[in-house]
């Protein structure tokens, strides 16, 4: 039976079943000798690679099955010793075919100062070993100053590298994407395959990608294993971006544009970066107590309700007021009532952190942008309940939290004020944003 016939046969059964029919005399998982091969460890979807030892007869299979309710991937190493060198080589070739092995060279862009400054530790303890097991070659480039990642994206050579991977926070990914958009040779953002591993504070994009894989929800310390596995075994898929125009510049966002309370919490807590996401809780309490209003006007073009998700349509059925926001009028642009808000966010990604889902209706690839608004007046109790319910998503049913699915939005602030653009601060009196569907290839 040749390799192609064997490949088909294994797909019809399982790799574990195939290996138990071959000539070998020992199987190990971790440090324990076992009489049979663990089936979960050898599911093709859990394997990242294999290696033949120097004697030519020992084949080590590296796999990362999901661990039950904890929902994190745990390393398994299975050692098979064959009587014949040719049988070990043949089995390695079969495994490579099954998992779709391809030669890859990756540029890892690492921000050593992001979040709790864990990126270097993650690189040495998780990313390098897993890339070695998957036979992925890589170079590492550290960001050294503000906007350095923009330069890296602008100079990225797609003929030298197959993929680009950010081991950083969302802000570095924002800079990389905008740097790629500035390449002088006509390279488009969607021409380059990009991945991200959690090396920041909020890690919103990692949360969204793992959610799409059904692997979000493990403890924070284990997320790096899931994210690295997703980059190794995932495939490039087109996802949406926001395009924002201000001061005659175009920027691409993979998260959100926000102003008001949320923006103030983000930037005032910057000096507590080493404390991770708990820094947000401290400053959220401060601004809930202050309960300030922020003046400005919002004009928008609503998305047709029929183009939104089923979950959002059910949500609108319970909210006649928000249904009215989506009604078409003679004028294309509509003005949102009121000119004073607690906070406003235009989102393409619904996650605000690994645990907090600000907009459960949003998906990275649904072609929609959502406007979340909290008009004034709003009570301190409502704001407190909003933050407490972010993890469960129940905050969407608070009457003072409003959602509109939009094509385009124009913000006009009474005074120039700070806005949060994917974790980066910018100041402008006027901003305009719109959805750019299927704009970037993310690996997950």
Buried (B, 14 or more C-beta within 10 A) or exposed (E): EEEEEBBEBBEEEBBBBBBBEBEBEEBBBBEEEEEEBBEBBBBBEBBBBBBBEEEEBBBBBBBBBBBEEEBBBBBBBBBBBBEEEEBBBBBBBBBBBBBEBEEBEBBBBBBBBBBBBBBBEBBEEBBBBBBBBBBBEBEBBBBEEEEBBBBBBBEBEBEEBBBBBBBBBBBBBBBBBBBBBEBEEEBEBBEBBBBBBBBBBBBBBBBBBBBBBEBBBBEBEBBBBBBBBBBBBBEBBEBBBBBBBBEEEEBBBBBBBBBBBBBBBBBBBEEBBEBBBEBBEEBBBEBBEEBEBBBBBBBBBBBEEEEBBEEBBEBBEEBEEBBEBBEEEEEEEBEBEBBBBBBBBBBBBBBBBBBBBBBBBBBBBBBBBBBBBBBBEBEEEBBBBBBEBBEEBEBBEBEBBBBBBBBBBBBBBEEEBBBBBBBBEBEBBEBBBBBBBEBBBBBB
